[in-house]
């Protein structure tokens, strides 16, 4: 099973909360990824491409599995920081 997803990665929970607020105000996920994500994927609007089950850290994958296509997760904490995940 392969997945496709985008994400926004920030260092602090308050940053993730602010980005969720901006999403609710109509900003696009891709625009916010480009503006705020500290992951190199930010240049592609947070696009992580296609990847197999088991490639991502457990907390990330667990949150991803709960999402429907085009749905955005709540804040997901991993050892890398705080993520917002959009399943494609």
PyMOL Python script that loads the backbone (N, CA, C, O; Angstrom):
from pymol import cmd

cmd.read_pdbstr("""\
ATOM      1  N   UNK A   1       0.844  -1.185   0.000  1.00  0.00           N
ATOM      2  CA  UNK A   1       0.000   0.000   0.000  1.00  0.00           C
ATOM      3  C   UNK A   1       0.885   1.242   0.000  1.00  0.00           C
ATOM      4  O   UNK A   1       1.771   1.381   0.844  1.00  0.00           O
ATOM      5  N   UNK A   2       0.644   2.136  -0.941  1.00  0.00           N
ATOM      6  CA  UNK A   2       1.367   3.398  -1.011  1.00  0.00           C
ATOM      7  C   UNK A   2       0.459   4.557  -0.648  1.00  0.00           C
ATOM      8  O   UNK A   2      -0.758   4.490  -0.819  1.00  0.00           O
ATOM      9  N   UNK A   3       1.066   5.616  -0.146  1.00  0.00           N
ATOM     10  CA  UNK A   3       0.351   6.827   0.254  1.00  0.00           C
ATOM     11  C   UNK A   3       0.907   8.010  -0.499  1.00  0.00           C
ATOM     12  O   UNK A   3       2.047   7.994  -0.962  1.00  0.00           O
ATOM     13  N   UNK A   4       0.087   9.041  -0.617  1.00  0.00           N
ATOM     14  CA  UNK A   4       0.532  10.334  -1.115  1.00  0.00           C
ATOM     15  C   UNK A   4       0.048  11.357  -0.094  1.00  0.00           C
ATOM     16  O   UNK A   4      -1.097  11.322   0.355  1.00  0.00           O
ATOM     17  N   UNK A   5       0.951  12.270   0.259  1.00  0.00           N
ATOM     18  CA  UNK A   5       0.587  13.255   1.263  1.00  0.00           C
ATOM     19  C   UNK A   5       1.422  14.518   1.114  1.00  0.00           C
ATOM     20  O   UNK A   5       2.480  14.528   0.485  1.00  0.00           O
ATOM     21  N   UNK A   6       0.908  15.569   1.711  1.00  0.00           N
ATOM     22  CA  UNK A   6       1.640  16.824   1.881  1.00  0.00           C
ATOM     23  C   UNK A   6       1.704  17.076   3.370  1.00  0.00           C
ATOM     24  O   UNK A   6       0.872  16.578   4.129  1.00  0.00           O
ATOM     25  N   UNK A   7       2.696  17.853   3.790  1.00  0.00           N
ATOM     26  CA  UNK A   7       2.719  18.221   5.197  1.00  0.00           C
ATOM     27  C   UNK A   7       3.356  19.583   5.378  1.00  0.00           C
ATOM     28  O   UNK A   7       4.068  20.091   4.511  1.00  0.00           O
ATOM     29  N   UNK A   8       3.078  20.146   6.525  1.00  0.00           N
ATOM     30  CA  UNK A   8       3.716  21.378   6.982  1.00  0.00           C
ATOM     31  C   UNK A   8       4.388  21.015   8.293  1.00  0.00           C
ATOM     32  O   UNK A   8       3.746  20.491   9.203  1.00  0.00           O
ATOM     33  N   UNK A   9       5.678  21.293   8.388  1.00  0.00           N
ATOM     34  CA  UNK A   9       6.457  20.977   9.587  1.00  0.00           C
ATOM     35  C   UNK A   9       6.964  22.264  10.204  1.00  0.00           C
ATOM     36  O   UNK A   9       7.600  23.078   9.534  1.00  0.00           O
ATOM     37  N   UNK A  10       6.675  22.445  11.498  1.00  0.00           N
ATOM     38  CA  UNK A  10       7.170  23.602  12.251  1.00  0.00           C
ATOM     39  C   UNK A  10       7.768  23.123  13.563  1.00  0.00           C
ATOM     40  O   UNK A  10       7.546  21.986  13.980  1.00  0.00           O
ATOM     41  N   UNK A  11       8.528  23.998  14.212  1.00  0.00           N
ATOM     42  CA  UNK A  11       9.208  23.603  15.443  1.00  0.00           C
ATOM     43  C   UNK A  11       8.329  23.690  16.684  1.00  0.00           C
ATOM     44  O   UNK A  11       8.550  22.955  17.647  1.00  0.00           O
ATOM     45  N   UNK A  12       7.331  24.581  16.676  1.00  0.00           N
ATOM     46  CA  UNK A  12       6.556  24.841  17.883  1.00  0.00           C
ATOM     47  C   UNK A  12       5.064  24.624  17.667  1.00  0.00           C
ATOM     48  O   UNK A  12       4.537  24.890  16.587  1.00  0.00           O
ATOM     49  N   UNK A  13       4.399  24.145  18.694  1.00  0.00           N
ATOM     50  CA  UNK A  13       2.963  23.884  18.606  1.00  0.00           C
ATOM     51  C   UNK A  13       2.178  25.156  18.301  1.00  0.00           C
ATOM     52  O   UNK A  13       1.211  25.119  17.541  1.00  0.00           O
ATOM     53  N   UNK A  14       2.593  26.292  18.894  1.00  0.00           N
ATOM     54  CA  UNK A  14       1.857  27.534  18.645  1.00  0.00           C
ATOM     55  C   UNK A  14       1.901  27.926  17.159  1.00  0.00           C
ATOM     56  O   UNK A  14       0.962  28.540  16.653  1.00  0.00           O
ATOM     57  N   UNK A  15       2.988  27.572  16.464  1.00  0.00           N
ATOM     58  CA  UNK A  15       3.072  27.841  15.026  1.00  0.00           C
ATOM     59  C   UNK A  15       2.051  26.991  14.270  1.00  0.00           C
ATOM     60  O   UNK A  15       1.378  27.479  13.363  1.00  0.00           O
ATOM     61  N   UNK A  16       1.943  25.724  14.647  1.00  0.00           N
ATOM     62  CA  UNK A  16       0.978  24.828  14.006  1.00  0.00           C
ATOM     63  C   UNK A  16      -0.451  25.321  14.245  1.00  0.00           C
ATOM     64  O   UNK A  16      -1.283  25.273  13.339  1.00  0.00           O
ATOM     65  N   UNK A  17      -0.734  25.789  15.446  1.00  0.00           N
ATOM     66  CA  UNK A  17      -2.071  26.319  15.750  1.00  0.00           C
ATOM     67  C   UNK A  17      -2.374  27.545  14.894  1.00  0.00           C
ATOM     68  O   UNK A  17      -3.491  27.707  14.403  1.00  0.00           O
ATOM     69  N   UNK A  18      -1.376  28.401  14.719  1.00  0.00           N
ATOM     70  CA  UNK A  18      -1.551  29.597  13.895  1.00  0.00           C
ATOM     71  C   UNK A  18      -1.819  29.211  12.433  1.00  0.00           C
ATOM     72  O   UNK A  18      -2.646  29.835  11.767  1.00  0.00           O
ATOM     73  N   UNK A  19      -1.130  28.198  11.943  1.00  0.00           N
ATOM     74  CA  UNK A  19      -1.335  27.741  10.565  1.00  0.00           C
ATOM     75  C   UNK A  19      -2.732  27.135  10.405  1.00  0.00           C
ATOM     76  O   UNK A  19      -3.378  27.360   9.381  1.00  0.00           O
ATOM     77  N   UNK A  20      -3.209  26.376  11.388  1.00  0.00           N
ATOM     78  CA  UNK A  20      -4.579  25.849  11.341  1.00  0.00           C
ATOM     79  C   UNK A  20      -5.591  26.988  11.251  1.00  0.00           C
ATOM     80  O   UNK A  20      -6.579  26.897  10.523  1.00  0.00           O
ATOM     81  N   UNK A  21      -5.336  28.058  11.997  1.00  0.00           N
ATOM     82  CA  UNK A  21      -6.229  29.224  11.958  1.00  0.00           C
ATOM     83  C   UNK A  21      -6.222  29.828  10.552  1.00  0.00           C
ATOM     84  O   UNK A  21      -7.276  30.156  10.007  1.00  0.00           O
ATOM     85  N   UNK A  22      -5.035  29.973   9.972  1.00  0.00           N
ATOM     86  CA  UNK A  22      -4.933  30.538   8.624  1.00  0.00           C
ATOM     87  C   UNK A  22      -5.644  29.647   7.596  1.00  0.00           C
ATOM     88  O   UNK A  22      -6.257  30.157   6.658  1.00  0.00           O
ATOM     89  N   UNK A  23      -5.565  28.326   7.765  1.00  0.00           N
ATOM     90  CA  UNK A  23      -6.301  27.410   6.887  1.00  0.00           C
ATOM     91  C   UNK A  23      -7.798  27.657   6.991  1.00  0.00           C
ATOM     92  O   UNK A  23      -8.499  27.687   5.979  1.00  0.00           O
ATOM     93  N   UNK A  24      -8.286  27.833   8.212  1.00  0.00           N
ATOM     94  CA  UNK A  24      -9.725  28.047   8.414  1.00  0.00           C
ATOM     95  C   UNK A  24     -10.180  29.388   7.841  1.00  0.00           C
ATOM     96  O   UNK A  24     -11.365  29.587   7.574  1.00  0.00           O
ATOM     97  N   UNK A  25      -9.230  30.304   7.655  1.00  0.00           N
ATOM     98  CA  UNK A  25      -9.544  31.619   7.079  1.00  0.00           C
ATOM     99  C   UNK A  25      -9.455  31.614   5.554  1.00  0.00           C
ATOM    100  O   UNK A  25      -9.696  32.636   4.911  1.00  0.00           O
ATOM    101  N   UNK A  26      -9.105  30.451   4.971  1.00  0.00           N
ATOM    102  CA  UNK A  26      -9.127  30.346   3.522  1.00  0.00           C
ATOM    103  C   UNK A  26      -7.780  30.280   2.821  1.00  0.00           C
ATOM    104  O   UNK A  26      -7.740  30.156   1.597  1.00  0.00           O
ATOM    105  N   UNK A  27      -6.678  30.357   3.553  1.00  0.00           N
ATOM    106  CA  UNK A  27      -5.362  30.197   2.925  1.00  0.00           C
ATOM    107  C   UNK A  27      -5.227  28.751   2.455  1.00  0.00           C
ATOM    108  O   UNK A  27      -5.810  27.850   3.059  1.00  0.00           O
ATOM    109  N   UNK A  28      -4.474  28.521   1.397  1.00  0.00           N
ATOM    110  CA  UNK A  28      -4.312  27.156   0.911  1.00  0.00           C
ATOM    111  C   UNK A  28      -3.199  26.446   1.680  1.00  0.00           C
ATOM    112  O   UNK A  28      -2.263  27.071   2.179  1.00  0.00           O
ATOM    113  N   UNK A  29      -3.329  25.144   1.759  1.00  0.00           N
ATOM    114  CA  UNK A  29      -2.332  24.319   2.435  1.00  0.00           C
ATOM    115  C   UNK A  29      -0.963  24.515   1.775  1.00  0.00           C
ATOM    116  O   UNK A  29       0.054  24.645   2.456  1.00  0.00           O
ATOM    117  N   UNK A  30      -0.957  24.533   0.458  1.00  0.00           N
ATOM    118  CA  UNK A  30       0.289  24.643  -0.301  1.00  0.00           C
ATOM    119  C   UNK A  30       0.978  25.982  -0.057  1.00  0.00           C
ATOM    120  O   UNK A  30       2.197  26.040   0.102  1.00  0.00           O
ATOM    121  N   UNK A  31       0.201  27.041  -0.027  1.00  0.00           N
ATOM    122  CA  UNK A  31       0.740  28.378   0.234  1.00  0.00           C
ATOM    123  C   UNK A  31       1.346  28.446   1.636  1.00  0.00           C
ATOM    124  O   UNK A  31       2.427  29.006   1.823  1.00  0.00           O
ATOM    125  N   UNK A  32       0.658  27.882   2.605  1.00  0.00           N
ATOM    126  CA  UNK A  32       1.150  27.903   3.982  1.00  0.00           C
ATOM    127  C   UNK A  32       2.396  27.031   4.136  1.00  0.00           C
ATOM    128  O   UNK A  32       3.303  27.369   4.896  1.00  0.00           O
ATOM    129  N   UNK A  33       2.437  25.912   3.416  1.00  0.00           N
ATOM    130  CA  UNK A  33       3.635  25.065   3.450  1.00  0.00           C
ATOM    131  C   UNK A  33       4.835  25.838   2.918  1.00  0.00           C
ATOM    132  O   UNK A  33       5.913  25.803   3.511  1.00  0.00           O
ATOM    133  N   UNK A  34       4.647  26.534   1.806  1.00  0.00           N
ATOM    134  CA  UNK A  34       5.745  27.310   1.223  1.00  0.00           C
ATOM    135  C   UNK A  34       6.206  28.415   2.163  1.00  0.00           C
ATOM    136  O   UNK A  34       7.400  28.700   2.251  1.00  0.00           O
ATOM    137  N   UNK A  35       5.272  29.034   2.862  1.00  0.00           N
ATOM    138  CA  UNK A  35       5.602  30.170   3.726  1.00  0.00           C
ATOM    139  C   UNK A  35       6.177  29.774   5.080  1.00  0.00           C
ATOM    140  O   UNK A  35       7.001  30.504   5.631  1.00  0.00           O
ATOM    141  N   UNK A  36       5.758  28.626   5.634  1.00  0.00           N
ATOM    142  CA  UNK A  36       6.088  28.337   7.028  1.00  0.00           C
ATOM    143  C   UNK A  36       6.811  27.022   7.311  1.00  0.00           C
ATOM    144  O   UNK A  36       7.472  26.903   8.343  1.00  0.00           O
ATOM    145  N   UNK A  37       6.705  26.035   6.427  1.00  0.00           N
ATOM    146  CA  UNK A  37       7.280  24.724   6.726  1.00  0.00           C
ATOM    147  C   UNK A  37       8.804  24.766   6.709  1.00  0.00           C
ATOM    148  O   UNK A  37       9.409  25.409   5.851  1.00  0.00           O
ATOM    149  N   UNK A  38       9.416  24.069   7.673  1.00  0.00           N
ATOM    150  CA  UNK A  38      10.882  23.992   7.735  1.00  0.00           C
ATOM    151  C   UNK A  38      11.410  22.757   7.008  1.00  0.00           C
ATOM    152  O   UNK A  38      12.617  22.516   6.995  1.00  0.00           O
ATOM    153  N   UNK A  39      10.525  21.982   6.410  1.00  0.00           N
ATOM    154  CA  UNK A  39      10.925  20.798   5.646  1.00  0.00           C
ATOM    155  C   UNK A  39      11.307  21.222   4.220  1.00  0.00           C
ATOM    156  O   UNK A  39      10.696  22.134   3.663  1.00  0.00           O
ATOM    157  N   UNK A  40      12.309  20.566   3.631  1.00  0.00           N
ATOM    158  CA  UNK A  40      12.645  20.871   2.234  1.00  0.00           C
ATOM    159  C   UNK A  40      11.467  20.720   1.268  1.00  0.00           C
ATOM    160  O   UNK A  40      11.461  21.334   0.200  1.00  0.00           O
ATOM    161  N   UNK A  41      10.476  19.913   1.633  1.00  0.00           N
ATOM    162  CA  UNK A  41       9.295  19.736   0.780  1.00  0.00           C
ATOM    163  C   UNK A  41       8.467  21.021   0.662  1.00  0.00           C
ATOM    164  O   UNK A  41       7.559  21.096  -0.167  1.00  0.00           O
ATOM    165  N   UNK A  42       8.769  22.014   1.472  1.00  0.00           N
ATOM    166  CA  UNK A  42       8.011  23.272   1.430  1.00  0.00           C
ATOM    167  C   UNK A  42       8.049  23.897   0.038  1.00  0.00           C
ATOM    168  O   UNK A  42       7.083  24.537  -0.379  1.00  0.00           O
ATOM    169  N   UNK A  43       9.152  23.719  -0.678  1.00  0.00           N
ATOM    170  CA  UNK A  43       9.285  24.289  -2.026  1.00  0.00           C
ATOM    171  C   UNK A  43       8.255  23.705  -2.985  1.00  0.00           C
ATOM    172  O   UNK A  43       7.907  24.341  -3.980  1.00  0.00           O
ATOM    173  N   UNK A  44       7.763  22.501  -2.698  1.00  0.00           N
ATOM    174  CA  UNK A  44       6.730  21.856  -3.522  1.00  0.00           C
ATOM    175  C   UNK A  44       5.366  21.927  -2.832  1.00  0.00           C
ATOM    176  O   UNK A  44       4.514  21.068  -3.061  1.00  0.00           O
ATOM    177  N   UNK A  45       5.158  22.922  -2.007  1.00  0.00           N
ATOM    178  CA  UNK A  45       3.879  23.055  -1.311  1.00  0.00           C
ATOM    179  C   UNK A  45       3.664  21.972  -0.275  1.00  0.00           C
ATOM    180  O   UNK A  45       2.525  21.647   0.061  1.00  0.00           O
ATOM    181  N   UNK A  46       4.762  21.406   0.240  1.00  0.00           N
ATOM    182  CA  UNK A  46       4.682  20.370   1.264  1.00  0.00           C
ATOM    183  C   UNK A  46       4.532  18.960   0.714  1.00  0.00           C
ATOM    184  O   UNK A  46       4.371  18.012   1.482  1.00  0.00           O
ATOM    185  N   UNK A  47       4.583  18.810  -0.606  1.00  0.00           N
ATOM    186  CA  UNK A  47       4.344  17.508  -1.239  1.00  0.00           C
ATOM    187  C   UNK A  47       5.467  16.523  -0.929  1.00  0.00           C
ATOM    188  O   UNK A  47       6.631  16.771  -1.240  1.00  0.00           O
ATOM    189  N   UNK A  48       5.099  15.400  -0.310  1.00  0.00           N
ATOM    190  CA  UNK A  48       6.053  14.345   0.025  1.00  0.00           C
ATOM    191  C   UNK A  48       6.104  13.263  -1.053  1.00  0.00           C
ATOM    192  O   UNK A  48       6.884  12.317  -0.952  1.00  0.00           O
ATOM    193  N   UNK A  49       5.281  13.405  -2.070  1.00  0.00           N
ATOM    194  CA  UNK A  49       5.238  12.398  -3.124  1.00  0.00           C
ATOM    195  C   UNK A  49       4.560  11.127  -2.659  1.00  0.00           C
ATOM    196  O   UNK A  49       3.764  11.136  -1.720  1.00  0.00           O
ATOM    197  N   UNK A  50       4.884  10.040  -3.324  1.00  0.00           N
ATOM    198  CA  UNK A  50       4.307   8.735  -2.993  1.00  0.00           C
ATOM    199  C   UNK A  50       5.312   7.937  -2.182  1.00  0.00           C
ATOM    200  O   UNK A  50       6.505   7.921  -2.488  1.00  0.00           O
ATOM    201  N   UNK A  51       4.820   7.276  -1.148  1.00  0.00           N
ATOM    202  CA  UNK A  51       5.711   6.499  -0.277  1.00  0.00           C
ATOM    203  C   UNK A  51       4.970   5.286   0.270  1.00  0.00           C
ATOM    204  O   UNK A  51       3.747   5.315   0.412  1.00  0.00           O
ATOM    205  N   UNK A  52       5.710   4.214   0.578  1.00  0.00           N
ATOM    206  CA  UNK A  52       5.074   2.985   1.073  1.00  0.00           C
ATOM    207  C   UNK A  52       4.740   3.061   2.557  1.00  0.00           C
ATOM    208  O   UNK A  52       5.318   3.849   3.305  1.00  0.00           O
ATOM    209  N   UNK A  53       3.802   2.227   2.958  1.00  0.00           N
ATOM    210  CA  UNK A  53       3.472   2.068   4.377  1.00  0.00           C
ATOM    211  C   UNK A  53       4.744   1.667   5.128  1.00  0.00           C
ATOM    212  O   UNK A  53       5.500   0.811   4.669  1.00  0.00           O
ATOM    213  N   UNK A  54       4.970   2.287   6.276  1.00  0.00           N
ATOM    214  CA  UNK A  54       6.144   1.976   7.078  1.00  0.00           C
ATOM    215  C   UNK A  54       7.321   2.914   6.854  1.00  0.00           C
ATOM    216  O   UNK A  54       8.320   2.828   7.568  1.00  0.00           O
ATOM    217  N   UNK A  55       7.221   3.803   5.880  1.00  0.00           N
ATOM    218  CA  UNK A  55       8.339   4.710   5.590  1.00  0.00           C
ATOM    219  C   UNK A  55       8.385   5.887   6.559  1.00  0.00           C
ATOM    220  O   UNK A  55       9.468   6.354   6.912  1.00  0.00           O
ATOM    221  N   UNK A  56       7.232   6.366   6.989  1.00  0.00           N
ATOM    222  CA  UNK A  56       7.163   7.524   7.885  1.00  0.00           C
ATOM    223  C   UNK A  56       7.191   7.060   9.345  1.00  0.00           C
ATOM    224  O   UNK A  56       6.919   5.900   9.653  1.00  0.00           O
ATOM    225  N   UNK A  57       7.528   7.998  10.231  1.00  0.00           N
ATOM    226  CA  UNK A  57       7.548   7.662  11.657  1.00  0.00           C
ATOM    227  C   UNK A  57       6.138   7.283  12.103  1.00  0.00           C
ATOM    228  O   UNK A  57       5.163   7.751  11.515  1.00  0.00           O
ATOM    229  N   UNK A  58       6.013   6.434  13.141  1.00  0.00           N
ATOM    230  CA  UNK A  58       4.701   5.898  13.530  1.00  0.00           C
ATOM    231  C   UNK A  58       3.617   6.943  13.786  1.00  0.00           C
ATOM    232  O   UNK A  58       2.488   6.762  13.330  1.00  0.00           O
ATOM    233  N   UNK A  59       3.917   8.015  14.489  1.00  0.00           N
ATOM    234  CA  UNK A  59       2.881   9.018  14.796  1.00  0.00           C
ATOM    235  C   UNK A  59       2.350   9.669  13.513  1.00  0.00           C
ATOM    236  O   UNK A  59       1.153   9.929  13.393  1.00  0.00           O
ATOM    237  N   UNK A  60       3.238   9.926  12.567  1.00  0.00           N
ATOM    238  CA  UNK A  60       2.847  10.523  11.291  1.00  0.00           C
ATOM    239  C   UNK A  60       1.937   9.557  10.531  1.00  0.00           C
ATOM    240  O   UNK A  60       0.870   9.941  10.053  1.00  0.00           O
ATOM    241  N   UNK A  61       2.370   8.305  10.426  1.00  0.00           N
ATOM    242  CA  UNK A  61       1.604   7.315   9.675  1.00  0.00           C
ATOM    243  C   UNK A  61       0.245   7.038  10.320  1.00  0.00           C
ATOM    244  O   UNK A  61      -0.753   6.880   9.618  1.00  0.00           O
ATOM    245  N   UNK A  62       0.205   6.978  11.633  1.00  0.00           N
ATOM    246  CA  UNK A  62      -1.058   6.739  12.338  1.00  0.00           C
ATOM    247  C   UNK A  62      -2.064   7.849  12.025  1.00  0.00           C
ATOM    248  O   UNK A  62      -3.237   7.577  11.771  1.00  0.00           O
ATOM    249  N   UNK A  63      -1.599   9.095  12.046  1.00  0.00           N
ATOM    250  CA  UNK A  63      -2.482  10.224  11.733  1.00  0.00           C
ATOM    251  C   UNK A  63      -2.920  10.180  10.275  1.00  0.00           C
ATOM    252  O   UNK A  63      -4.081  10.450   9.969  1.00  0.00           O
ATOM    253  N   UNK A  64      -2.001   9.841   9.372  1.00  0.00           N
ATOM    254  CA  UNK A  64      -2.301   9.775   7.954  1.00  0.00           C
ATOM    255  C   UNK A  64      -3.373   8.731   7.660  1.00  0.00           C
ATOM    256  O   UNK A  64      -4.267   8.964   6.846  1.00  0.00           O
ATOM    257  N   UNK A  65      -3.284   7.584   8.321  1.00  0.00           N
ATOM    258  CA  UNK A  65      -4.245   6.502   8.092  1.00  0.00           C
ATOM    259  C   UNK A  65      -5.673   6.890   8.479  1.00  0.00           C
ATOM    260  O   UNK A  65      -6.627   6.312   7.957  1.00  0.00           O
ATOM    261  N   UNK A  66      -5.833   7.844   9.370  1.00  0.00           N
ATOM    262  CA  UNK A  66      -7.159   8.275   9.815  1.00  0.00           C
ATOM    263  C   UNK A  66      -7.806   9.268   8.854  1.00  0.00           C
ATOM    264  O   UNK A  66      -9.000   9.548   8.964  1.00  0.00           O
ATOM    265  N   UNK A  67      -7.025   9.804   7.911  1.00  0.00           N
ATOM    266  CA  UNK A  67      -7.525  10.860   7.029  1.00  0.00           C
ATOM    267  C   UNK A  67      -8.161  10.323   5.765  1.00  0.00           C
ATOM    268  O   UNK A  67      -7.747   9.294   5.230  1.00  0.00           O
ATOM    269  N   UNK A  68      -9.162  11.025   5.301  1.00  0.00           N
ATOM    270  CA  UNK A  68      -9.745  10.791   3.985  1.00  0.00           C
ATOM    271  C   UNK A  68      -8.969  11.638   2.977  1.00  0.00           C
ATOM    272  O   UNK A  68      -8.313  12.603   3.370  1.00  0.00           O
ATOM    273  N   UNK A  69      -9.028  11.301   1.688  1.00  0.00           N
ATOM    274  CA  UNK A  69      -8.347  12.134   0.691  1.00  0.00           C
ATOM    275  C   UNK A  69      -8.745  13.609   0.800  1.00  0.00           C
ATOM    276  O   UNK A  69      -9.921  13.944   0.944  1.00  0.00           O
ATOM    277  N   UNK A  70      -7.743  14.472   0.730  1.00  0.00           N
ATOM    278  CA  UNK A  70      -7.871  15.935   0.819  1.00  0.00           C
ATOM    279  C   UNK A  70      -8.237  16.440   2.205  1.00  0.00           C
ATOM    280  O   UNK A  70      -8.513  17.628   2.373  1.00  0.00           O
ATOM    281  N   UNK A  71      -8.245  15.570   3.189  1.00  0.00           N
ATOM    282  CA  UNK A  71      -8.512  15.977   4.570  1.00  0.00           C
ATOM    283  C   UNK A  71      -7.186  16.352   5.239  1.00  0.00           C
ATOM    284  O   UNK A  71      -6.147  15.751   4.965  1.00  0.00           O
ATOM    285  N   UNK A  72      -7.242  17.360   6.126  1.00  0.00           N
ATOM    286  CA  UNK A  72      -6.061  17.819   6.850  1.00  0.00           C
ATOM    287  C   UNK A  72      -6.159  17.371   8.303  1.00  0.00           C
ATOM    288  O   UNK A  72      -7.212  17.475   8.932  1.00  0.00           O
ATOM    289  N   UNK A  73      -5.055  16.877   8.814  1.00  0.00           N
ATOM    290  CA  UNK A  73      -5.011  16.395  10.204  1.00  0.00           C
ATOM    291  C   UNK A  73      -5.025  17.555  11.187  1.00  0.00           C
ATOM    292  O   UNK A  73      -4.891  18.720  10.813  1.00  0.00           O
ATOM    293  N   UNK A  74      -5.191  17.202  12.441  1.00  0.00           N
ATOM    294  CA  UNK A  74      -4.884  18.121  13.511  1.00  0.00           C
ATOM    295  C   UNK A  74      -3.369  18.137  13.679  1.00  0.00           C
ATOM    296  O   UNK A  74      -2.642  17.631  12.824  1.00  0.00           O
ATOM    297  N   UNK A  75      -2.904  18.702  14.750  1.00  0.00           N
ATOM    298  CA  UNK A  75      -1.466  18.796  15.008  1.00  0.00           C
ATOM    299  C   UNK A  75      -0.928  17.427  15.416  1.00  0.00           C
ATOM    300  O   UNK A  75      -1.470  16.776  16.309  1.00  0.00           O
ATOM    301  N   UNK A  76       0.146  17.001  14.750  1.00  0.00           N
ATOM    302  CA  UNK A  76       0.788  15.710  15.008  1.00  0.00           C
ATOM    303  C   UNK A  76       2.223  15.972  15.450  1.00  0.00           C
ATOM    304  O   UNK A  76       3.011  16.556  14.706  1.00  0.00           O
ATOM    305  N   UNK A  77       2.558  15.539  16.664  1.00  0.00           N
ATOM    306  CA  UNK A  77       3.906  15.750  17.183  1.00  0.00           C
ATOM    307  C   UNK A  77       4.767  14.521  16.902  1.00  0.00           C
ATOM    308  O   UNK A  77       4.363  13.390  17.170  1.00  0.00           O
ATOM    309  N   UNK A  78       5.964  14.764  16.355  1.00  0.00           N
ATOM    310  CA  UNK A  78       6.962  13.706  16.169  1.00  0.00           C
ATOM    311  C   UNK A  78       8.298  14.247  16.677  1.00  0.00           C
ATOM    312  O   UNK A  78       8.384  15.378  17.156  1.00  0.00           O
ATOM    313  N   UNK A  79       9.322  13.430  16.566  1.00  0.00           N
ATOM    314  CA  UNK A  79      10.644  13.874  17.001  1.00  0.00           C
ATOM    315  C   UNK A  79      11.189  15.002  16.121  1.00  0.00           C
ATOM    316  O   UNK A  79      12.176  15.643  16.482  1.00  0.00           O
ATOM    317  N   UNK A  80      10.552  15.251  14.966  1.00  0.00           N
ATOM    318  CA  UNK A  80      10.996  16.300  14.058  1.00  0.00           C
ATOM    319  C   UNK A  80      10.351  17.646  14.336  1.00  0.00           C
ATOM    320  O   UNK A  80      10.865  18.684  13.920  1.00  0.00           O
ATOM    321  N   UNK A  81       9.226  17.631  15.039  1.00  0.00           N
ATOM    322  CA  UNK A  81       8.494  18.862  15.326  1.00  0.00           C
ATOM    323  C   UNK A  81       7.002  18.598  15.266  1.00  0.00           C
ATOM    324  O   UNK A  81       6.531  17.517  15.619  1.00  0.00           O
ATOM    325  N   UNK A  82       6.269  19.601  14.815  1.00  0.00           N
ATOM    326  CA  UNK A  82       4.807  19.539  14.760  1.00  0.00           C
ATOM    327  C   UNK A  82       4.368  19.587  13.296  1.00  0.00           C
ATOM    328  O   UNK A  82       4.757  20.480  12.542  1.00  0.00           O
ATOM    329  N   UNK A  83       3.553  18.612  12.917  1.00  0.00           N
ATOM    330  CA  UNK A  83       3.106  18.469  11.532  1.00  0.00           C
ATOM    331  C   UNK A  83       1.626  18.752  11.400  1.00  0.00           C
ATOM    332  O   UNK A  83       0.842  18.502  12.314  1.00  0.00           O
ATOM    333  N   UNK A  84       1.263  19.275  10.250  1.00  0.00           N
ATOM    334  CA  UNK A  84      -0.101  19.247   9.736  1.00  0.00           C
ATOM    335  C   UNK A  84      -0.001  18.420   8.462  1.00  0.00           C
ATOM    336  O   UNK A  84       0.846  18.690   7.611  1.00  0.00           O
ATOM    337  N   UNK A  85      -0.845  17.435   8.330  1.00  0.00           N
ATOM    338  CA  UNK A  85      -0.731  16.465   7.236  1.00  0.00           C
ATOM    339  C   UNK A  85      -1.993  16.531   6.381  1.00  0.00           C
ATOM    340  O   UNK A  85      -3.109  16.573   6.898  1.00  0.00           O
ATOM    341  N   UNK A  86      -1.796  16.538   5.081  1.00  0.00           N
ATOM    342  CA  UNK A  86      -2.906  16.492   4.133  1.00  0.00           C
ATOM    343  C   UNK A  86      -2.747  15.234   3.297  1.00  0.00           C
ATOM    344  O   UNK A  86      -1.763  15.079   2.574  1.00  0.00           O
ATOM    345  N   UNK A  87      -3.722  14.334   3.400  1.00  0.00           N
ATOM    346  CA  UNK A  87      -3.683  13.117   2.586  1.00  0.00           C
ATOM    347  C   UNK A  87      -4.167  13.420   1.177  1.00  0.00           C
ATOM    348  O   UNK A  87      -5.151  14.133   0.981  1.00  0.00           O
ATOM    349  N   UNK A  88      -3.470  12.874   0.214  1.00  0.00           N
ATOM    350  CA  UNK A  88      -3.853  13.078  -1.188  1.00  0.00           C
ATOM    351  C   UNK A  88      -4.500  11.832  -1.767  1.00  0.00           C
ATOM    352  O   UNK A  88      -4.886  11.823  -2.936  1.00  0.00           O
TER     353      UNK A  88
END
""", "prot")
cmd.dss("prot")
cmd.show_as("cartoon", "prot")
cmd.util.cbc("prot")
cmd.orient("prot")
